[in-house]
Amino acid sequence: MKNETMKWNPYIGLVLIIIPILIQIPYTLLIMNFQYPDILRQPTDLILSEFQKGGSSLVWTWWFFGISGLPLFFAFIHLYQNTKENSSLLSLTAVIFGVASLFFQLIGLLRWVFVVPILSNLYFDQQSSEIMKQAVLINFQTIHHLFGVLIGEHLGQLFTILWMFLVSIVFRKNQIFPKWISHFGMISAFLYLLAQFELFSLVIPEVKEIPFAGLVGSLCWLVWMMALGIQMLKRKSIVIS
C-alpha cells in the first residue's frame, strides 16, 4: 500500500473542541430553569407545568440545544473523507451512524420547540375541558416516548456511541492518532452504552438503571471529542502507510 498523507482541516479541529462546550450552555440553562434531565421522568402534568412556567425563553433554549450540535456534521464528513481510502467499509458505516445520530437527536430535541408548546397551551387553556386535558396527557406521553425516549435518547445516543466506537477502531487500525485516543474512545463508547439500561428500565421492570452511567458516558464523550480536536490542530497532516 502506498503512503498517503492525511490533511486535517484546522477548522474541523476547532469544531470538535468548541461544539461540546457550546452544547453545555443550553444544557446548563435547562438544568437551572427546567430541572433537566430529571424532569423527563416525572409525571406528565408536572412536566407540562414546569414547561409552561419557562415560557418562550425555555422554548428558545430547547431550539438552541437542538441545533448546537449540527456543525458536527462537517466533522463526521471530514473524518470519513480522510479515512475512507484505508478503511472504506468501517469509515462509511461510521459516517452513516454519525450523521443519523444528529438527525435523530435533532428530532428528539425539537419536539420541545414545535410540539410540546401546543400541548402545554391546550392543557392550561381555561377553555379546555377535562376530556381535552386527559387527551393532552395521553398525547404527550406518546410523543414523549416516541420522539424523546425512542428516537432522541435511544437511537440518537446509540448511533453516537456506534460512531465513536467505529471511528476509534479506524484510528487504531491506521495509527492515525496516539493509541490512547482510540482506547479512550472505545472505553467511552462502552460507558455511554451502559446509560441505555435506564431507557429499558422504563418498560422492562427487571432491568435496572446503572447509576451515573449517562453522566459519566456523556462527560467521556465530551472530553474525547475535545481531545480529538486538539490532536487535529497539532497534526495538520500525517503520513500513513
C-alpha positions as CSV (number, residue, x, y, z in Angstrom):
1,M,0.0,0.0,0.0
2,K,1.4,3.3,-1.0
3,N,2.0,6.1,1.6
4,E,-0.7,8.7,1.8
5,T,-0.9,12.0,3.6
6,M,-3.9,12.9,5.6
7,K,-4.5,16.7,5.9
8,W,-6.6,17.8,8.8
9,N,-8.7,21.0,8.4
10,P,-7.9,23.1,11.5
11,Y,-11.5,24.5,11.4
12,I,-12.8,20.9,11.9
13,G,-10.5,20.6,14.9
14,L,-12.0,23.8,16.3
15,V,-15.5,22.4,15.7
16,L,-14.7,19.3,17.7
17,I,-13.4,21.4,20.6
18,I,-16.0,24.2,20.6
19,I,-19.2,22.3,19.9
20,P,-19.1,20.1,23.0
21,I,-18.5,23.2,25.1
22,L,-21.2,25.1,23.2
23,I,-23.7,22.4,23.9
24,Q,-23.2,22.8,27.6
25,I,-24.6,26.3,27.5
26,P,-28.3,25.3,26.8
27,Y,-27.8,22.1,28.8
28,T,-26.9,24.2,31.9
29,L,-29.8,26.6,31.3
30,L,-32.2,23.6,31.1
31,I,-30.8,22.3,34.4
32,M,-31.3,25.7,36.0
33,N,-34.7,26.5,34.5
34,F,-36.3,23.1,33.8
35,Q,-34.8,20.6,36.2
36,Y,-33.4,18.8,33.2
37,P,-32.8,15.9,32.8
38,D,-34.6,14.6,35.9
39,I,-37.8,16.3,34.8
40,L,-38.1,13.9,31.9
41,R,-39.1,11.0,34.2
42,Q,-41.6,13.0,36.2
43,P,-45.4,12.8,35.9
44,T,-46.7,14.3,32.7
45,D,-48.7,17.1,34.4
46,L,-45.7,18.2,36.3
47,I,-43.6,18.3,33.1
48,L,-46.2,20.4,31.4
49,S,-46.5,22.7,34.4
50,E,-42.7,23.3,34.5
51,F,-42.6,23.8,30.8
52,Q,-45.4,26.4,30.9
53,K,-43.5,28.3,33.6
54,G,-40.5,28.5,31.4
55,G,-42.3,30.5,28.7
56,S,-40.8,31.4,25.4
57,S,-37.3,31.6,26.8
58,L,-37.4,27.9,27.5
59,V,-38.6,27.1,24.0
60,W,-35.6,29.1,22.6
61,T,-33.3,27.3,24.9
62,W,-34.5,23.9,23.5
63,W,-34.1,25.2,20.0
64,F,-30.5,26.3,20.6
65,F,-29.8,22.9,22.3
66,G,-31.2,21.1,19.2
67,I,-29.2,23.0,16.6
68,S,-26.0,23.5,18.5
69,G,-24.7,20.1,17.5
70,L,-25.3,20.4,13.8
71,P,-21.8,21.6,12.9
72,L,-20.6,18.2,13.9
73,F,-21.9,17.0,10.5
74,F,-18.9,18.6,8.9
75,A,-16.6,16.9,11.3
76,F,-18.1,13.5,10.5
77,I,-17.8,14.1,6.8
78,H,-14.2,15.3,7.1
79,L,-13.2,12.2,9.2
80,Y,-14.8,10.0,6.6
81,Q,-13.0,11.7,3.7
82,N,-9.7,11.3,5.4
83,T,-10.1,7.6,6.3
84,K,-12.2,6.1,3.5
85,E,-9.2,5.1,1.4
86,N,-7.7,2.8,4.0
87,S,-10.9,1.7,5.9
88,S,-13.6,2.2,3.4
89,L,-16.3,0.0,4.9
90,L,-15.7,1.0,8.5
91,S,-15.4,4.7,7.6
92,L,-18.6,4.6,5.6
93,T,-20.5,2.8,8.3
94,A,-19.2,5.2,10.9
95,V,-20.2,8.3,9.0
96,I,-23.7,6.9,8.4
97,F,-24.2,6.3,12.1
98,G,-22.7,9.8,12.9
99,V,-25.0,11.7,10.5
100,A,-28.0,9.6,11.6
101,S,-27.3,10.3,15.2
102,L,-27.5,14.1,14.6
103,F,-30.8,13.7,12.8
104,F,-32.4,11.5,15.5
105,Q,-31.3,13.8,18.3
106,L,-32.5,16.9,16.4
107,I,-35.9,15.4,16.1
108,G,-36.0,14.4,19.7
109,L,-34.9,17.9,21.0
110,L,-37.0,20.0,18.6
111,R,-40.2,18.3,19.8
112,W,-39.9,20.7,22.7
113,V,-40.0,23.6,20.2
114,F,-42.8,22.7,17.8
115,V,-44.9,20.1,19.5
116,V,-44.8,20.4,23.3
117,P,-45.8,24.2,23.4
118,I,-49.1,23.3,21.6
119,L,-49.9,20.6,24.1
120,S,-48.9,22.8,27.0
121,N,-51.1,25.7,25.9
122,L,-54.1,23.3,25.4
123,Y,-53.6,21.8,28.8
124,F,-53.5,25.1,30.6
125,D,-56.2,26.8,28.5
126,Q,-59.1,27.7,30.8
127,Q,-61.5,26.8,27.9
128,S,-60.1,23.3,27.8
129,S,-62.4,20.6,29.2
130,E,-61.3,17.7,31.4
131,I,-61.6,15.4,28.4
132,M,-59.3,17.7,26.4
133,K,-56.8,17.8,29.2
134,Q,-56.8,14.0,29.5
135,A,-56.3,13.7,25.7
136,V,-53.3,16.1,26.0
137,L,-51.7,14.0,28.7
138,I,-52.1,10.8,26.6
139,N,-50.7,12.5,23.5
140,F,-47.8,14.0,25.4
141,Q,-46.9,10.6,26.8
142,T,-47.0,9.1,23.4
143,I,-44.9,11.8,21.8
144,H,-42.5,11.9,24.8
145,H,-41.7,8.2,24.5
146,L,-41.7,8.1,20.7
147,F,-39.7,11.1,19.8
148,G,-37.9,11.5,23.1
149,V,-37.0,8.1,24.5
150,L,-37.1,6.0,21.3
151,I,-35.7,8.5,18.7
152,G,-33.8,11.0,20.6
153,E,-32.4,9.2,23.6
154,H,-32.1,5.6,22.3
155,L,-31.4,5.9,18.6
156,G,-29.7,9.2,18.9
157,Q,-27.3,8.2,21.6
158,L,-26.9,4.6,20.3
159,F,-25.8,5.8,16.9
160,T,-23.4,8.4,18.5
161,I,-21.9,5.5,20.5
162,L,-21.5,3.4,17.4
163,W,-19.9,6.2,15.5
164,M,-17.4,6.9,18.3
165,F,-16.6,3.2,18.6
166,L,-16.1,2.6,14.9
167,V,-14.0,5.8,14.4
168,S,-11.8,4.7,17.3
169,I,-11.3,1.4,15.6
170,V,-10.3,3.2,12.3
171,F,-7.8,5.4,14.2
172,R,-6.3,2.3,15.9
173,K,-6.1,0.3,12.7
174,N,-4.4,3.1,10.7
175,Q,-2.4,4.5,13.6
176,I,-3.7,8.0,12.8
177,F,-3.6,9.4,16.3
178,P,-1.9,8.3,19.6
179,K,-3.2,4.9,20.8
180,W,-4.8,6.4,23.9
181,I,-7.2,8.4,21.7
182,S,-8.5,5.1,20.2
183,H,-8.6,3.3,23.6
184,F,-10.3,6.2,25.4
185,G,-12.9,6.4,22.6
186,M,-13.7,2.7,22.8
187,I,-13.9,2.8,26.6
188,S,-16.1,6.0,26.5
189,A,-18.4,4.3,24.0
190,F,-18.8,1.3,26.3
191,L,-19.5,3.6,29.3
192,Y,-22.0,5.6,27.3
193,L,-23.7,2.4,26.2
194,L,-24.4,1.5,29.8
195,A,-26.8,4.5,30.0
196,Q,-29.2,2.7,27.7
197,F,-30.1,0.4,30.7
198,E,-32.1,3.4,32.1
199,L,-34.2,3.5,29.0
200,F,-35.0,-0.2,29.0
201,S,-35.9,0.0,32.7
202,L,-38.8,2.3,31.8
203,V,-40.5,-0.6,30.0
204,I,-38.9,-3.7,31.5
205,P,-39.1,-3.7,35.3
206,E,-36.5,-6.4,35.6
207,V,-33.9,-4.1,34.0
208,K,-32.1,-1.9,36.5
209,E,-30.6,1.5,35.8
210,I,-26.9,1.9,36.2
211,P,-26.4,5.0,38.3
212,F,-24.4,7.8,36.8
213,A,-23.8,5.9,33.5
214,G,-25.3,8.6,31.4
215,L,-23.4,11.4,33.2
216,V,-20.1,9.6,33.0
217,G,-20.6,8.5,29.5
218,S,-21.6,11.9,28.2
219,L,-18.6,13.5,30.0
220,C,-16.2,11.0,28.5
221,W,-17.7,11.7,25.1
222,L,-17.2,15.5,25.6
223,V,-13.5,15.0,26.7
224,W,-12.8,12.6,23.9
225,M,-14.2,14.9,21.2
226,M,-12.2,17.8,22.6
227,A,-9.0,15.7,22.7
228,L,-9.6,14.6,19.1
229,G,-10.0,18.2,18.1
230,I,-6.7,19.1,19.8
231,Q,-4.9,16.3,18.0
232,M,-6.2,17.6,14.7
233,L,-4.8,21.0,15.5
234,K,-1.5,19.6,16.5
235,R,-1.2,17.3,13.5
236,K,-2.1,19.3,10.4
237,S,-1.0,16.3,8.3
238,I,0.0,12.8,8.9
239,V,1.6,10.1,6.6
240,I,0.1,6.6,6.9
241,S,1.2,3.5,5.0
